[in-house]
Amino acid sequence: MLGLISLIVRTIVLNPMIVAGIALACYYKFTYSWQVIKLIFTAAWVPYAIMVGIALAYTLLFKHVYYPNSKRINWWATTKSSVFHFLTIALVVGLTLLILHIWDSSSVQNLDDYLRYKKR
């Protein structure tokens, strides 16, 4: 059990891209309605620009890749790393929004069932 908790902490809590994706999804969920969120992520470029900016900043500041036995930065590998970080953020934002939507839907359904039962 301790190994499972350690794995969760290492992969989720200590990964800044996952934390950034969860924070971005929570910001959009708690700021806008579901219809506006659908519109934002299908028609607007701003959330994707934010994700790319976070991925580029993180890669260039902390995760740049060097050539072996050198102090020169391998820009091609660094660019590939930033694309991977962007995809990680996008996946986490999507999964977090899906989980929050399912959570809201189930809560609303339980409340609706309860209120219908109380009417009788």
C-alpha positions in Angstrom: 0.0 0.0 0.0 2.8 2.3 0.8 4.3 1.7 -2.6 1.0 2.7 -4.3 0.9 5.9 -2.3 4.5 6.7 -3.2 3.8 6.0 -6.9 0.8 8.4 -6.9 2.8 11.1 -5.1 5.7 10.8 -7.5 3.7 10.8 -10.7 0.9 13.1 -9.9 1.7 15.5 -7.1 5.4 16.1 -7.9 4.8 16.5 -11.7 4.4 20.3 -12.4 2.7 19.7 -15.8 0.0 17.6 -14.2 -0.5 20.2 -11.4 -0.7 22.9 -14.0 -3.2 21.0 -16.1 -5.4 20.4 -13.0 -5.2 24.0 -12.0 -6.1 25.2 -15.5 -9.1 22.9 -15.7 -10.3 23.9 -12.3 -10.0 27.6 -13.2 -12.1 27.1 -16.3 -14.6 24.9 -14.5 -15.2 27.2 -11.6 -15.1 30.4 -13.7 -17.4 29.5 -16.6 -20.4 27.3 -17.3 -20.2 24.1 -19.2 -21.5 25.6 -22.4 -18.9 28.4 -22.3 -16.2 25.9 -21.6 -17.2 23.8 -24.7 -17.1 27.0 -26.8 -13.8 28.1 -25.4 -12.0 24.8 -26.0 -13.5 24.3 -29.5 -13.4 27.8 -30.9 -10.8 29.8 -29.0 -7.0 29.6 -29.2 -6.3 31.2 -25.8 -6.4 28.1 -23.6 -4.0 26.3 -26.0 -1.7 29.3 -26.1 -1.6 29.2 -22.2 -0.8 25.5 -22.3 1.9 26.0 -24.9 3.4 28.9 -22.9 3.5 26.9 -19.7 5.1 23.9 -21.5 7.7 26.1 -23.2 8.5 28.0 -20.0 8.9 24.9 -18.0 11.1 23.2 -20.7 13.3 26.2 -21.3 13.8 27.0 -17.6 14.1 23.5 -16.1 14.1 20.7 -18.6 16.3 21.7 -21.5 18.3 18.9 -23.0 22.1 19.0 -23.5 24.2 17.2 -26.0 26.1 14.3 -24.4 29.4 15.4 -22.7 28.7 19.0 -23.6 27.3 22.2 -22.2 25.5 23.0 -25.5 21.7 22.8 -25.6 20.2 20.3 -28.0 17.3 22.5 -29.3 15.6 19.7 -31.3 15.3 17.5 -28.2 14.3 20.4 -26.1 11.5 21.3 -28.6 10.3 17.7 -28.6 10.3 17.7 -24.8 8.1 20.9 -24.8 5.7 19.3 -27.2 5.4 16.3 -24.9 4.8 18.6 -21.9 2.1 20.4 -23.9 0.4 17.1 -24.7 0.6 16.1 -21.0 -1.1 19.4 -19.9 -3.8 19.0 -22.6 -4.5 15.4 -21.6 -4.8 16.3 -17.9 -7.0 19.3 -18.6 -9.3 17.1 -20.7 -9.4 14.3 -18.1 -9.9 16.8 -15.2 -12.8 18.5 -17.0 -14.4 15.1 -17.8 -14.1 14.0 -14.1 -15.5 17.3 -12.9 -18.4 17.1 -15.4 -19.2 13.5 -14.3 -19.0 14.6 -10.7 -21.5 17.5 -11.3 -23.8 15.3 -13.3 -24.0 12.6 -10.7 -24.6 15.1 -7.9 -27.4 16.8 -9.9 -29.0 13.4 -10.6 -28.9 12.4 -6.9 -30.4 15.8 -5.9 -33.1 15.5 -8.6 -34.0 12.0 -7.4 -34.1 13.2 -3.8 -36.4 16.1 -4.6 -38.7 14.0 -6.7 -39.0 11.5 -3.8 -39.8 14.4 -1.4 -42.6 15.6 -3.6 -44.6 12.4 -3.1 
